[in-house]
């Protein structure tokens, strides 16, 4: 389940950058039982692995995208 959950996040980020709220919403719509905290924890791990990067937008929230 963990790899499937992470691969769904990576697939979503291929289309563009997203905030944690949108990632959580889209995962819930796809049938995953996730919380915002679980998504944030997974994204922090992916940032540490170098697969994903983030920037702070004008509204002060992190926008995640695939690392280049």
Secondary structure, DSSP 4 states (H G I P E B T S, - for coil): -HHHHHHHHHHHHHT--B-HHHHHHHHHHTT----HHHHHHHHHHHHHHTSEEEEE-TTS-EEEEE--
